[in-house]
Amino acid sequence: MAPQPYRSTPVFDEESLPVALRARHSTKAGVWGVIRLIEGRLRLTLLEPEEEHMLDPMRPGLITPQRPHFVTALGPMRMQVDFYDEQPAA
C-alpha cells in the first residue's frame, strides 16, 4: 500500500502563498513533502545542490528531508503540500 500523508497544508493561491514558502526553508529529518498543483504553474528551486523544476498539475514536486528549497508562483495557481513520514511516490 502506498504511503499516505500525515498532514496537508491548506490550498494556497498566488496571493495566499505564505512568505515562508517563498523563502529558503526545509523539512525536518524524516519528513518528505510533495507539492501538488491543482491548477497553474510553480517553480520549485531546490538548493544544495541547486536544481529548478517547473511544476504543474501533471508534475508534482518531491521534497526530500532537510533539503533547502523555495517556490515561486508563475501567475495564477492553486497548490497544496502533502507531508509524509516515509518516501512517497510523487
Steps between C-alpha positions, in 0.01 A plus 500: 500500500630845408593733788229747602572860603481566872424869441415736216512878478197705406465575129700813415472725195752750363382763749463283813827307447681560832818705499668212686450272197635768265823522704766238572369230735517122543309210647614330819696175515284210383238722333431493125280756329309480173390825341183440302373760256124507459527757222763729354879478519761534772880502495663283768860593575693233689828606660823322593543415214279741309235361265187657353180317414188637333195349668147472364201277574665209317847556657510514881818594685672266746682653797743270679563534875704804606573620144478879480260632238252774411216549253402775257147543364494545123169681463162380623526163674361284780715252691523287812785321676461146636741379772612139547709316758632259236596555138186542286447424134486859371 
